[in-house]
Amino acid sequence: MAELPMIPGWDGIHPLLIHFPLTFFFLEPVFVLLAILTKATTRRTFFISALTVMLLGITSTYTAFAAGQSAAASVTGTEEIRTVVDRHQELASLARSSLTAATLLFGLTLLICTCFHLQLRELASVLPLGSIAFYALGLFWLINTAYHGERLVHEFGVGSIVNP
């Protein structure tokens, strides 16, 4: 009879956890685009949905980062593997910081619009543009982080049952 696989420990769950932020952060622009393309009556709902997805993404990013720190401590291998792990961690930290700033700026923009009964276009463009800039940088670093993580798994076999 087939047995269910065991749930990995904290240091082994990083590959599972990291897919959530990737999904959330690539889904958020869809909600913003829908907000831009819809009538004013439903626009607010899509913006709040976008913020909710960003908050879920940030929460899962911090969780995946913590699990990744634990996983990185258990990685053994060559100096080249250690270099890729270090670069992966550095890029993940940059992505986390940038996406946190983008989420805070986006949330602050929506809060100001709500409190002062403003439309997004009436607000000075500093907060929305700042959010977009941090978001774009965060996605850039997130993609590069994923690339280095992919290298660790597929090129070096890190995290596989049989390491090279």
N, C-alpha and C positions, 0 to 999 in steps of 0.2 A: 504494500500500500504506500502511495506517495505521501511524503511528509511535507508540510508547509515549511518554507525557508524561514530561518530565524531572522528576526529584525536585527539589523546591525547595531553595534554600540555607537556611542556619540561620535567617535572618531571615524566610523565607517558610514555614517549616514549623510555626510556632506554631498556626495554625488546625487542623492535623492533630493535633498533640500535645495540645491542650487538651481534646479529647473523652475522652481516657483518664481523667484525674482525675474528670471529671464522672461517667463511668460507674462507676468504682471507688467513689467516695464515696456514690453513690446505691444501690449494690449491697450495701455493708457492713451497713446496717440489716436487710437481708433475712436475712443470716447470723446476726445477733444475735437476731432474732425466731425463727428456726428453732432456735437454741440454747435459747431460753427455752421454746419449745413442745415440745421433745423430752425424751426420758428422759435421766437423768444419764449413762448410758453413752456417748451420742453428743454430749452437750452440749459437752464439751471440744473435739471435732473442729470443731464449728461456730464456737466462739469463736476457735480458732486460724485457721480459714478467714477469719473476720472480720478478725483482725489482719493476716493475709497480704494481704488486699484493701486494708486501710488502708495498709500499707507500700508496696504497688504504687501506690496513689493518691498518697502523699506523694512517692515517687520521680518519678512522672510530673508531679506539680505543680511540683516544683523544675525539672525539665527544661523544661516548658512556660513557666514563669516566665522562665527564662534566654532562651529563644527569643523570648518576648514582649518582653523588654528590647531585644533586637536589632532586632526588628520595629518597635518604637516609635521607635527612633532614625531609622528611614528614612521615617517618616510625615511628609508635608508637607501643608499645607492651611491652612484658616482657623483662627482663634483658637478657634472652637467645637469643631473637630475636636481640637485640641491639649488643650482642657479635658476632653473626653470620654476621650481617651487617658490623661491624667493620672489621672482618676478611676478608670478601668479598672485602671491599675497600682496605685493605692492600695488598691482593694478586693481585688485579687489578692494583694497583700502581706498584708493582714489575714486573708484566707481561708487563705493558706499558713501563717501563724503559728498561727492558731487550730486548724487541722486537724493541724498538727505537734504541738501541745500535747495535743490529743485522742488522737492516736496514741500518744504517749509515755505518757500516763496510762493508756490502755487496755492497752498492753503491760506497764506496771508492775503494773497490777492482776492480769493473768494470771500474771505472774512471781511475785508474792507468793502468789497462790493455789496455784501449782504448788510453790513452795519450802516452804511451810508446810502443804501438804495441806489447804487450806481450800476451801470452796465459796464461790462469789461472794457468796451471801447472808450468809455469816458475816463477810465483810470489812466494815469500817466503810464507810459509804456515801460517804465523802469522795472517794475516787479514782474509783469508778464514776460518781458524780454530776458530778464535775469533768470527766470525759471526755465525758459526755453534753452538758454545758453548752458546752464548747469545740467539740464536734462540731456542735451545733445552730447556734452562732454562725458556725462555719466554713461550713456549708451555706448559711446566710443570705447571708454575704458572697460565697460562690461563685456563688450564683444571681444576685446583683446584678452581680458581675463579668461573668458570661455575658451579662446584659442589656446592659451597656455595650459589650461586644464585639460583640454582635448589632447594636447601633446603629451602631457603626463600620463594619461590613460592609454592612448593608442600608440604612442611612439616608445614610451619607456615602461609601460605595463604597470604603472603605479595604481594600486587599488584592485588589481586583478588577483585572482586566486593563485596564479603562478607568476611570480615576478621573474624578470630575466636575470 
